[in-house]
């Protein structure tokens, strides 16, 4: 799993509009804020590690069964992202209602 965050000094993201960008190639994926040079996440794909391994799914179980890698026979380490797919971006806005810190 991977993630990143970026803080803004002396203000917050609600004070003005921002451009959120994503560039995805066969070699890497990165996200940025407002301009490509202001990267928030850079992830280089590694031919030695599959996405399944990178996600840490190999040692997980569900319903008392170990998860099986559905892309185990793929020759591409970027599977399942080596085929066309839809990317869904979601923005949830709401209150904390005491549940989250």
N, C-alpha and C positions, 0 to 999 in steps of 0.2 A: 504494500500500500504506500501511497505517497500523498503528500499535501504540502501546502505552503500558504503563508499569509503575508500581508504587507500593511504596515501602519502608515498613517499620514500624520506628520508632526503638527501640533498646534491647531488642528481642525479635525473634521471628520468627513466621510464620504458624502454626506447629505448636503454639503454646502455648495456643490456644483455638479454638473454632469461629467461623466467619465466614459471613456471608451475602454471596453474590456476585450482583449484580443486573444486569439488562440491560433498558433501555427503548428500544423501537424504534417510531418513528412515521414518517409519510410525510415529515416535515421533518428529522429527526435520529435518531441512534442514540447512546446513551451507556451506559457500564458504570460500576458503582460497587461499593464495598466497604462492607458493613455498613449504610450508610444512604445515601440518594439524594444527600445533600449532599457525600459523600466520593467524588466522581467520579474515575475513573481514565482514562476516554477519553470525549471528546465530539466527535462528527463530524456537522456540519451538511451536509445534502445540498444540492448546488449545481446549479441548473437549467442552468447553463452548461457543466457537466462531467459526462459520463456515467460510470457505474461502470467501463466498459471503459477509458476514458481515465484515470480516477483510479487504476486498478490497474496502469497502465503496460504494458498488453498490446500496444499499437499497434506497437511497435518490436521485438517478440519473434518469434522463429521457432522452429519445431520440425520436426525431420526435414528441414532445409534449405528449409522453406516458411514464409512469413510467416503468422502467425495471422490469421484473419478474425473480425471481430466478429459473433457470431451474433445480436446484438440491434440491428444497424445500422438496421433498419427500424422499430424500436420508437419510439413517440412519447413514452415515459416515460424520463427520464434515470436512474431508479432500477432499470431492467431489469438483471438478471433478478429483482430483488426486488420487482417490482410484481405478482407472482402468488404464490399459495400455495406454500409450500415447507417442507421440514423443516430445522430447525436442529439439528445434532449437536454436542454439547459433549463433549469428551474430556479426561480427566485421566490423564496418564502419570506414574507414580511409579517410580523405579528408581535405580540407581547411575550414577555417571559413568564407571566402568571405565576411566578414563584417556583416553577419547576426547574428552570435552568439558572445557573448562577449569573 
